[in-house]
């Protein structure tokens, strides 16, 4: 909620969400894999499950795909043995060229859904 003032000096409370708040609410059970150590992402998954999430989506693309698989396996085998893999989705995203006149590149993606 935000307090705003119109051109007449009247104050009003507006219920707007920032972009980060909107992303958090819609993708609250997603863990996006990057370049951090595996255990950072494992902790994020465990925290989501302990917070009441029934499903956690682990998403990665490119060279981070192997790290995403490692995260899911560590969660399953070491910390939460009752977690099952519900779905694995793979795909390709076409990235725009970095410079003018370049050719677009394809980047592989993976989304692994775990359920508790």
Beta strands, then each sheet from edge to edge (+ up, - down):
strand 1: 2-5
strand 2: 11-14
strand 3: 30-32
strand 4: 55-61
strand 5: 84-95
strand 6: 105-115
sheet 1: 1+ 2-
sheet 2: 3+ 4+ 6- 5+
end
